[in-house]
């Protein structure tokens, strides 16, 4: 059956606490563990209510969200935290600081700090609470309620206390039209659970990898530049938000800008990127499918595609294009994915050659790139 996921709500507005609680209470499989008006009260309540996940505002009196995260780290509290704050819209830098301090993910309140239209992000909030709360329960040896993450995000439905999803099994693997050549580009597609996964993966990749890396992380506009800046501080390579016409330089990581697709073009002297606002694919812009498709077309068997944690199926189809052209494809495994959705669909389609845990991906990427095949 599984245990309900308990949620601690931390917000200085009584109205917001009640609105968030109503969303949680209306969701089978989620329960409110307790409520707190600031970080100080939250720290006092955690030992008593022992939540599986925390919803945290950033702007609060006495102890704000950043101060709470610092104390949480000092105390060794591992309970996942989802930021739900209006300041996130005005202060991407503060939001990235929260992620650096161990917050799992973030959602922006749709308007002011006291937002009665919080229902507009209810679906996204529920998905995150389920994802991070379930993972924490598994780490603690509990069995979470069984949810269906395999469908597109817009069609997300909760299958509460149902049968566990069947184990992923690959279909007939894609047959490449040519053998892999030397890798000239790495493309990564990632979604829910991505900010922290990328903060773990990218700094582990040596700075002399010798090829460009292009990343699609599903993230709202206004945050990807600061996200790239925060990664740039901890990575061995330069990291920047991609701009139209940026050169694909070796040993540089380009992050797709929020609300823009990113595609690559291979030219005689160097590759470049294009960013555009054509319609979303799989409900996303940027879309990993758009990136993977262009990488397959332009770099063929000289490409490496990586699909990581995320809900839905974005990137799964066109990862197969990279494989079909003779490129190499990797997927994050189920055990280390916050949501084993995107990599699972790709694996079941036969588009993933190797599934690896998060802590092994950096070494494998580096190894593949450095292996000379031609």
N, C-alpha and C positions, 0 to 999 in steps of 0.2 A: 504493500500500500504506500509506504513512504510517509515521512513526517512533514507537516506543514513548515514552510519557511517563515521564521519569525523576524520581524523588522522593527528596529528602533528608529523612531522619527525624531530628528533634532532640528528644530526651527524656532526662532524667537516669536513667530506669529502664531497665536492660538488658532486663528482661522486657517492658516496653512497647515498646521498640524492636523486639524480636523479634516480638511479636504484631502490631504494625503492618506489619512487613516481610512476615509471612506473608499478611496480607490483600492487600498489594500484589502479591506474587509469585503469588498465586492468581488474579489478575485479568489476563487477556490484554490486552496493550497498555500495561500499567504495569510499570515496573521500578524496583528500588531503586538509586538513584545512590550513596548512602552513608548512614552513620548518624553522629550526633554526640551526645555526652552533655550538651552545653550550648551556649549561643550563641557562645562564644568559639571552640570547636572547629568549629562550623558555619561561621563566617566564614572560618576557615582552609581548610576543605574546599571551599567554593563554587567558587573558581577552578579547582580540579582536577576536580571531578565535574560542574560546570556543569549543575545540575538544572533541570528545567522547572517544578517546584513544590516547596514546602517544607511539611512538617507540623511544627508548632512547639508544644511545651509552654510554659507560662508560668512555672511554678515550677521553677527549676533553679539549682544553685550556680554561683558565679563570674560568670556572665552569664545572667540570666534572660531570658524572652521579650520583655519590654518593653525591656530594655537592648539586646537583639539587634536589635529593630525600629528603635530609635534609631540604632544603628550602621549598619544596613542603609540607612537613609535618608541618613545622612551620606556613605556610600560610593557612593550612587547605584545600588544594586542593585535591579533591577526585578522580580526573580523573585517570583511570587505566593506568599503565605504563608497557609496554612489553620491556624488555631489549634485544637488538640485538647488540652483541659486540663480538669482537675477544678475548678480555681479559678474557671472560668467560671460554674459553678453558684453559688458563694458570692460571687463578685465581678463582677457585671455591669458595674460601673464600670471595672474593670481591663480587661475584655473590650472595652468601648467605647473605652478608651484605645488598646488594640491596633489597633482598626479605624482610629482617628484617625491612628495612626502608619503606616498603610499596609497592615495585614493585610487580606486579601481577604474572609475569612469565618471562621466559628467553628463548632465542634462541641463539645458537652460530653461528657466521659467519663462513662460510665453510673454509676460509683460513685467509689471513692477514686482517689488519684493512681496507684496500681498496680492497674489494673482488668483482671481476667481475663475479664470479660464484655464486652470491647471489641467482640466480634463483633456485639453488638446495634446498634452504629452503623456497622458495616462498609459497608453499602450507601450510607449517606449520605456517609461519608468517600470512598468510591470515586467517587461522582457528583461531589463537589466537586473531587477531584483531576483527574478527567477534564475537567471544565468549565474550571477555571483553567489547568491544564497545557496543554490544547488551545489556549486563547486565546493563551497566551504563545508557544507554538510558531508559531502563525500570525503573530504580531507579528514574530517572528524569522525569518520566511520559510521555516519548515519546514512540512511537511504532516503534521498529526497523524493518528493512527489514526481511522477513521471510526466514530463512535458514533451510536446512535439515541437522540435526546433527545425524540422526538415523542410518546411514549406517556406515560401517567400515571406518576408517580414510583414507585408501588408495583409497577408492572409493568415497571420499568426493566430493560432487557437491553442488554448490550453487543454491538454488531455490529462485531467487531474486523476490521480490514483488509477490510471489505466495500466495496461501491460507495458513493460519496458519496450522501447523501440528495438527492432531486430538489429542484430550486429551487422555492421556495414560489410558487404561482400562486393568485390569488384566484378563488373561485367567483363566481357571480352576486352582485353587491353587494346588500345589504339595501335595500329601497325604504322610505324613511321615510314615515310617515303625515302628517307636517306639516313645515314648514320650520323650520330652527333659529331659536330666539329668543335673547334676551340670556342669556349664561351666568350662572347663579347659584350653581353648585357645580362643583368639580373633584374627580373620584374617580380614584385611582391604584391599580393592582394590580401587584405585583412580587414576585419570589421569589429564586432563586439569582442571586447577583451584585448583589442589591438594596442591601445596606448601603452599599457604596461608590458605587453609581449614585445613590442618594438623596442621599448626601453631596455629590455633584457637581451634581445637578439642583436640589434645593430651595433652596440658597443663591443660585442664579442668578435665582430668581423675585423680582421687585421686591416690596417690602413693601406697596405700595399697590395690589395686584392687585384688592382690593375684594370678593373672594368667599372662602368657606371652601374648604379642601382637606382631603380625607379619604384616608388611605393605608392599604391592607392590604399589609403586608410579612410574609411567612411567617417567623416567629421564635418561639422557644420562650417559654413563660411565664417571667416574672421578668427579661426582658431589654428588653422594649419601653419600659418607663418610662425606663430609663437611656438607651436608644437615642434616645428623644424628647428627653431632657435634653441629650444630646450634640449633636443637631441644632439645638436651641434656641440653643446657643452660637454657631452659625455662620450661621444663617438670618436674613434680614431680617424674617421674621414670627415670631410666637410659635409654638412647637411643643410639644405635650404629648400624653401618652398619653390616649386617650379614656376617659371614665368614663360610666356610665349617666346619661342626661339632659343631657349637655354640650350647650351651645348652639352651633350652627354659626355662629360669628362670622366676619365678613369679616376677611381678613388673618390667619387663624389656621389652623394645620395640626394635624389630629388623627390620631394613629397608633393603629391598632387594637391593643388589648391582646393579648398572647400567649394562645392557647387560648380566645379569645372571638371570635365573629363580631361584625361591626359593621354596622348598618343605619341609614338616615336616615329621619326623618319631618318632613314640611313642615307647619308650623303657621301660623296667621294672622300672628303677630308675628315668629316666627323658627323656623328648623329646629332639630331636636335629633337626637342620636344615641342609639341603643339598642345595648347590648352583651348578648350572650346565649350560651349554651352548647348550642344545638341541635346535632344530629349534624354531623360534618364533611362538607363537600362537596368532591368531587374529592380526598379524602384530606387536606383542610386545614381547620383552624380557627385563625385566621380564614381565610375564603375570599373571594377577590376577586369570585366570582360572587354571593355574598350581598350584598356592597356594591353592585355594579353593578345588580343587580336592583332593589334598593330605590331607588337613585338614579333609574333609569328610571321606576319607578312614581310617585315623589313629585315629581320635577322635570321629567320628560318632555323637551321640546325646549329646556329651559333648563339642560342639563347637558353636561359635557365629561368623557369617559372616556378614560383613558390606560392602556395595558397595556404592561408593560416586561419586561425580562429575567427568565427563569424557566423551570424545567423543567416539563413536563407541559402541562396545558391549562386550569388554573384561571383564570377570568375571561373566557376566550375566548367562551363561549356567551352570557353575559349582557351582554358588551360590545355584542353585537348588539341587545339590548333597548334600550340607550341610543340606538343608531343608528336603530332602528325607530321610536322615539318622536320622532325629529327632533333628538336630541342630536348632538354632534360627537365623533368617536372618533379617537384617535391611537395609533400603535404604535411601539415602538422598533425600529430596523432590525437586520438580521442582523449587520452588521459591528461594531456597538458593543455587542451583547448578549453577556454571558458565556455564556448558553444561549439560543439562539433557539428556544424551545419555546412558551411561552404566546403571545408576539406572532405567531409563525408560524402557530399554529393559528387564532388570531383573524383573521389576514390571509387565510388560505386559506378561511375561512368567509365571507369578504366583509364582515367586521364592522369592518375598519380603513379609515378614509378616507384617512389619510396615514401613511406610515412615515417616521420621521425618526431621524437619529443622535442619540445622547445629548446632545451639545453644542449641538444646535439645539432640543431639546424645550422648555426654559424660555422662550425667546423666543417660540416658537409658542404655547405655553399662554397667555402674557401677551397676545399679539396677539389670540387668539381671544376671551379674556375681555373685552378692552377694545373689541372691535368691537361697535358698537350695531346691532342688527338689527330692533328693534321701536320 
